Amino acid sequence: MKILFVCMGNICRSPTAEGVFRSYARRHAPSLDIEIDSAGTHAYHVGEPPDPRTVEAATRRGIDLTDLRARQVSDDDFERFDLIVAMDRLNHATLLDRSPPEHRERIRTLLEFAGKTPADVPDPYYGGKKGFDDVLDLVESAVEGLLAEVRHRSRVR
């Protein structure tokens, strides 16, 4: 199972989701074969590490994001990933516009897995420290439901 988390620049929300979900899956489903990645709909920060405030907030919760580097969503991602998880409705719409029609059902929003629809994970980039902790809280609220979806899809294959 291959999962791609997507936000706009791939330096705050989607790397947070990648790191949190990777950690959660390792603890709660170590035998599940899952590939996890993140990307941005825009190329603003390609090659850059996550925002230092993102790294700091994640580190306080035991999540290491230091090896991650931003990249932009590619056309191949729509074929390669089984599930593409957008952090908000704007990026969800952008992904749907870019996706070939046969892969649109793979595109979801993160907070759907927390039972919060429609809902967005707000971009903390222009805010203060609390915004990064809020992103972590929202991501953590969705990982259990996301893992349940991954387990279900893995059994169906």
N, C-alpha and C positions, 0 to 999 in steps of 0.2 A: 504494500500500500504506500503510495507516494502522496504527500501533502505539501502544498505550497501556501504560505501565509503572505498576504499582500496588503500593503498600505501605499501611500503616495511616494515617499522617498526612500523607504526601506532603512531608516536609521532609528526609528522610535518604536512604533507599534508592532510591525511585523517581525522584527528581530526579537522583540519581547515575547511575542506569541510562539515563535520558533523555539526559543530557549526554554520557556515555561513548559510547552507541550513536550519537548524532548525529555526534559527532566521528569515530568509526570509519567510519561509512557515508560521510561526506564524503571521507575519505581513500581508501577502498577500493572505493567504488561511487558516484562522483559523478554519474553519469548516471541512477541509479536514483531514481525518483520516490517518496520516502518521507516521510510525515508522522509526526512523533514527538511524543508528549505523555506526561504523567504525571499521576497523581491518587492520592487516598487513599480507602480504604474508609470512613473516618470524617472528620468535619468539624472535627476538633480545631484545625487550623491554617489554615483557608481564608483566602486572601489574603496569607499570610505568605511571605517568602522562605525558601529552604532554611536549615536549621540552620547557623550560622556555622562549625561544625566540619566540616560536609559541604562547604561552599564552600571552606574552607581546604585540605582534603585534595584536592579535585578540582583546585584551582588549582595545587597542587604538581605535578600531572600534566598541566598544560596544558589543563584543561577549565574553561570558564567557565559557572557556574550562576547568576550574579547576576541575570539577567533573569527567572528562573523564579519562579512564585508557586503556592502550594499551592491545590488545589481538590479537591472530593470527586467521586468517580465518580457520574455521572448515569445515569439509565435509558437515555438516548439513546446513551451510549457503547457499549452492547452491540450496537447496530445500526451505529453509525458506524465502529468500529474493526475491522479485519480480524484483528488479533491483540491479545489483552489478556494481558499478561505480569505475573504476580504474583511478588512477591519471596519469598514463603514459602507454606507449605501452609495456614496459617490464613487468609490473605487470599485464597488460591486458593479455599478452601471458601466463604468469604463471597461471592466473586464468582459462584461456581456457584449459590449459593442465590438471589442477586439476579437472575441472568440468565434471560431467556426461554429455554425449552428449545432452541429452534432456533439459539441462538447459543453454547451451552455449549462446542462444539468449538473455539471461538476462544480459549478461556481456557487458558493454560499457565503453568508456573512457569519462571522465568528459568534456573535451573540445569539444566533439561532440555536446554538448548542447549549445555551444557558436558558432557553425558553423566553428570550427577550427579543421579540420582533415587532415592528422594525426597530432596530436600535443600532447605534454607532459607538465604537470605541473612539472617543475624542482624541484628536491629535494634540499631544502635550507640548509640542515644539516651542510655541510662543508663550507658554505659561510658566508657572513656577514649579518647584520641586513636587508639590502635592499632585500635580497632573500626572507625573510619571508613576507615582504610587497608585493613583486611580486606574491607570492603564493596567498595571499589574493585577489589581483587584478584579477588574472586568475580565481579563484574560483567564485568571484563575477560576472565575465563576463558570467558564465555558469548557474547561479542559475535560471534566468528567463526562459531559455529554458528547464531546467530540470523540473521546476515546471509545465510548459506547458505539458511536457511529462507525468508527474504524473497525472495531471488533465485529460488528454486524456485517459490514461490507467484506471483511476478510473471510467470514463463514460462507457468504453467498457465492463467492468466487468459485 
